[in-house]
């Protein structure tokens, strides 16, 4: 597909997604759809570093939590408007990403060592949030409920849906840019063979650090979204390892290093989660079914679900040729 | 041929029976129409996740209450309308809990009962407030729950602020009667809102009864090993250990201290998630003489004893989650009876004006101020000879406290 056609298809999909709440039957369905879009956005933030640059992170929640706490503290303790706090949160996430990247990559950490050090950073941040006075430790911070657009709080869940959609669209644009840009090509080269990339003259340290900064800013923006939606942040919510796993999982299941992988992964996992959760009668049954489906996807689709479409597309093109 | 045709033709009896059946089927909606529409109650609890046992117990309590109301003829002022449970599982996650509230709203619930963890109660009550759904908090100790000005939130039991004040009073009384032997304490608490808030209040109040706080130790959920915490406690040599944790960590910490034979004059928890009949039964040596300040039924109330027998006959234990959820549902049933309607505003007004006393908690008639029942009181409990006894306040006490507890060996 040429660039103009891609933009047209993307635009049409965006308009359709924008109109979706008008055909969804209930607020519950809108809420589920919003959470799928939001999870896809968080997955994309992981995908920028883990998929495109091959810097697998087990502790991406460190950025998410930083964003959640940054905007919440600025809002509750300093009286900032949450919209401004949101921008500050994204910047804070970016700075944390640059700092972790600079420390880890300067030390030459790669692969599983880098993954473990991100996990360690997330744990350190969680412990700090649990101990510090300004985060109110384990008591957490409650954002006073005042549903007004100026406060980035909404009574109608459709607004969170549209914000999640905007975030996702932005993240897809970043991913598409990475797929086609020189910087993206550098990241792909680093992912495939870091030493070879260095030999080609790529500044590996700089590229990886910037990439983690972008990824961190995105995840932090997600943290603010979460805090404004649920109006409460505590250390286990902000820095809990489950969120890191969720980000990683949607990308891996959908297809890491692809533009639409996290969206596909989030849609499938979100859908499966909702369906299995409706088996309320069997306590825990939903999680068993959910786990079994995950194992099946990982076992039989190592390139993620998007890999199936890619293979089919390739086969069809082969037949056409 | 003709015989076959005859066999296929309907007999007069068949026509009568079929006609009667059809008439019955057609009339059924009219008969159904005469019956009041059921009132849906959302039972929202973490039945999976790290507090699944407590969530399942809560759900059981709510369902027993619903069954009892229905067996007694439903809500009389609403033409005998039956209650119908809409079950929800928070999975101990905020976003799932909120999604469940959205689902319950779509299902048309008149009220919600839930949901065990303070952090999730905070988020789900707020989600319910958007739709004006009355929300009876069965378990959820944070004082923030009823201090946000949400009109739809009601809590029958006391929050941790009051529990800590009363627990300090109880400990002061018990320690005073024993000659003031306890002069120092270590506090161990879980790291979320519930444990941290409780520990903070304890650390503030203990010096007021001449007990010095040597250290405050927090732990995560879940924690799988308390060896180092036990060693730290042993090295600090406190007279009493104050605990505030959920089920699994509570039991594991108690067991580790018992295995390491850490001698203490007393182990005293406030809202100890694991202090229940299951603990006393499963680990009688560990549990013996441990004390807890927690929600408890009035032991002399015949309704409480009947309910206890009923729950135990079902093969499960009469834990605080069961009777708190049970009474929360009964509170809503009483409000429905007085409101005569499942309209959310009317039901909220009826709950706010509630003077319900037909429960078996040591609370007296309900009186809600900002959603918090003012009469809610917990009790000091102690495991004695494998059973749980109320040792404070004196008017409900079923035994005298054993303090200090016997030393190991």
Interface residues (C-beta under 8 A of the other chain):
Chain A: X26 X27 X28 X31 X32 X35 X130 X137 X138 X139 X140 X142 X144 X145 X147 X155 X157 X226 X229 X230 X231 X232 X234 X235 X236 X237 X242 X277 X280 X281 X283 X284 X286 X287
Chain B: X47 X48 X52 X56 X87 X88 X89 X91 X93 X94 X95 X96 X98 X99 X102 X103 X105 X106 X119 X122 X123 X126 X129 X130 X144 X148 X150 X190 X191 X192 X193 X195 X196 X197 X200 X218 X220 X221
